[in-house]
Amino acid sequence: YRLSCPSHPSADRNGEGPGMNKVLAIVGPTAVGKTALSIQLAHQFNGEIISGDSMQVYKGLDIGTAKVTPAEMDGVTHHLTNIRQIDQRFSVADFVSLASKLISDIQHEGKLPIVVGGTGFYLQALLSGLELGGDQYQDNQLRQELMAEANEKGNSKLHQRLEKIDPKSAAKIPVNN
């Protein structure tokens, strides 16, 4: 589908107008052929690919994420893969900020940005212009403290703590997550 990107500064409130950015979005679950289609279309329409997958940003998570290999890229430029270490945070706000800049840069080169991936929230936030307040957890101190507690006392103790604070979330989140 060809979609406008209302989060881009040159588009008007409805994502329309002379400054509208055209973006091709290919979405769906893992292993349905998004990669092959995106590469074919990138060749056909002079495009560059922006990964919309929340896990492909991480170095080393290649197999479980069906990350595109250098051979599969077939000379097509790919963005937002392998840009973070596994212990570094990457939020939807980070994605929207980076992807919006990439869309603009790719458009300025006269190419078609192709956003490919299966992380619906990331794509929805980008394509619908969802206002995000940024990542409030840039300070990893709390995360490190909770991980240390889980290592020392076990995941079930940490999960019990969650049950007291937020029983609805605790019911949905497995103990080892």
TORNUKE-287055 format. One line per 2 residues: for each residue x, y, z of C-alpha. Coordinates in pm, 1 decimal, decimal comma. Example, Ala and Ser with C-alpha at 12.3 -4.5 7.8 and 13.67 -1.06 7.14 Angstrom:
residues 2
1230,0/-450,0/780,0  1367,0/-106,0/714,0
END
This chain:
residues 177
0,0/0,0/0,0  117,4/353,8/-65,4
64,8/553,7/247,9  133,6/910,5/343,5
346,1/972,0/646,8  174,3/1241,9/854,9
457,4/1236,0/1109,0  680,0/1394,3/847,0
714,0/1774,3/887,3  636,1/1855,2/523,1
294,1/1687,7/530,4  -12,9/1875,3/648,0
-234,0/1754,6/935,6  -405,1/1494,8/716,4
-79,6/1372,9/566,4  -174,5/1536,5/239,1
-62,0/1828,6/31,7  229,4/1909,0/-192,2
486,3/1812,8/71,4  331,1/1472,9/137,6
581,2/1191,5/169,3  493,6/869,2/-8,4
591,9/558,2/181,6  546,5/197,4/81,4
464,3/-15,9/386,4  488,7/-394,4/375,2
358,3/-552,4/693,9  279,2/-897,9/823,5
402,6/-1172,7/1051,0  747,6/-1332,5/1032,4
825,0/-1561,8/738,1  548,0/-1462,1/494,8
775,7/-1321,6/223,3  801,0/-953,5/317,4
1177,4/-946,0/262,5  1173,4/-1089,7/-89,9
883,8/-865,6/-192,7  1046,7/-555,5/-45,2
1374,4/-618,6/-228,9  1193,4/-680,0/-556,6
993,8/-356,6/-516,0  1303,2/-161,8/-408,1
1470,4/-258,9/-735,7  1156,4/-180,9/-936,8
1084,1/158,7/-775,2  1433,4/278,8/-674,1
1372,2/227,2/-304,3  1555,1/181,1/21,8
1426,7/-39,2/301,3  1362,2/71,2/658,9
1310,7/-216,2/899,6  994,6/-177,8/1107,1
1077,2/-473,9/1327,9  1145,2/-408,3/1695,0
1392,7/-697,0/1728,4  1595,4/-656,6/1409,3
1755,7/-342,2/1550,3  1960,1/-567,6/1779,6
2295,1/-712,9/1679,5  2311,8/-1089,5/1717,3
1936,8/-1158,3/1698,1  1951,1/-1293,6/1345,7
1782,9/-1633,7/1344,0  1468,5/-1577,4/1552,8
1393,1/-1248,7/1378,3  1437,8/-1373,9/1019,5
1677,2/-1082,6/967,2  1777,6/-1020,9/606,6
2120,5/-1154,2/517,2  2375,6/-956,2/313,7
2322,2/-1196,3/21,3  1943,0/-1147,3/36,1
1983,3/-767,9/33,3  2086,3/-794,3/-332,8
2244,2/-448,7/-328,9  1942,4/-275,0/-172,5
2021,8/-40,1/116,4  1862,4/-147,3/446,7
1823,2/75,0/752,9  1752,6/13,4/1123,9
1900,5/-334,4/1144,2  2191,9/-415,9/1375,1
2205,0/-66,9/1526,7  2186,5/-159,5/1897,0
2355,2/-405,3/2128,9  2115,6/-647,2/2297,9
2150,8/-466,9/2632,5  2065,0/-124,1/2486,5
1710,5/10,7/2493,4  1521,8/87,1/2175,1
1173,8/231,9/2214,6  891,8/311,6/1975,1
984,4/679,6/2021,6  1339,3/598,1/1905,7
1198,4/415,1/1605,0  964,3/699,0/1502,5
1242,3/955,4/1534,4  1497,9/756,5/1333,0
1252,0/626,7/1073,4  1103,6/974,0/1014,2
1451,1/1113,9/948,1  1532,6/823,5/717,9
1208,8/874,3/524,1  1300,2/1237,2/471,3
1658,2/1156,0/372,3  1552,7/882,9/129,6
1291,6/1110,2/-26,8  1548,7/1387,1/-69,7
1763,3/1139,1/-265,1  1466,5/1087,3/-499,8
1407,9/734,0/-377,8  1107,1/552,1/-233,0
1121,5/466,2/139,5  990,1/114,4/199,6
904,8/35,6/561,1  903,7/-340,0/614,8
817,8/-530,7/927,9  578,8/-694,7/1160,6
584,8/-473,6/1470,9  239,3/-318,7/1437,7
279,0/-59,3/1710,9  598,9/77,2/1556,4
440,2/108,6/1213,8  115,3/250,7/1350,6
307,4/512,3/1549,0  510,7/610,9/1242,8
236,3/613,4/982,5  -41,3/765,3/1193,0
171,2/1040,5/1346,0  120,5/913,3/1701,2
256,5/1169,8/1947,5  515,6/1010,7/2175,3
672,7/1160,9/2481,8  1005,7/987,8/2440,6
1166,0/715,7/2645,1  1135,1/780,9/3015,3
1373,2/497,6/3099,2  1698,7/631,1/2962,6
1848,5/585,1/3308,3  1900,7/210,4/3334,7
1948,5/213,0/3712,6  1601,1/73,9/3791,5
1634,2/-190,3/3520,3  1972,9/-297,6/3657,2
1835,9/-312,1/4012,7  1540,4/-527,8/3904,2
1764,4/-758,9/3702,6  1995,6/-797,9/4000,8
1694,4/-876,9/4222,1  1572,1/-1137,9/3971,2
1918,2/-1295,9/3958,4  1946,9/-1300,6/4337,8
1591,6/-1397,8/4440,1  1451,7/-1550,3/4121,6
1198,9/-1442,1/3862,8  903,9/-1565,3/4068,5
986,1/-1319,7/4351,1  998,4/-1032,7/4105,9
672,3/-1152,1/3950,0  508,1/-1160,9/4294,7
611,0/-799,4/4337,3  445,3/-717,2/4003,6
127,8/-898,3/4113,5  101,6/-661,6/4411,1
159,4/-350,1/4199,8  -34,5/-444,1/3883,7
-232,8/-769,6/3908,5  -382,8/-737,1/3557,8
-42,7/-709,3/3391,6  99,2/-986,0/3609,5
-180,4/-1217,7/3492,5  -78,9/-1156,4/3130,9
300,7/-1163,7/3167,2  470,6/-1501,3/3212,8
696,6/-1536,8/3516,7  1009,5/-1577,7/3302,5
942,2/-1277,7/3079,2
END
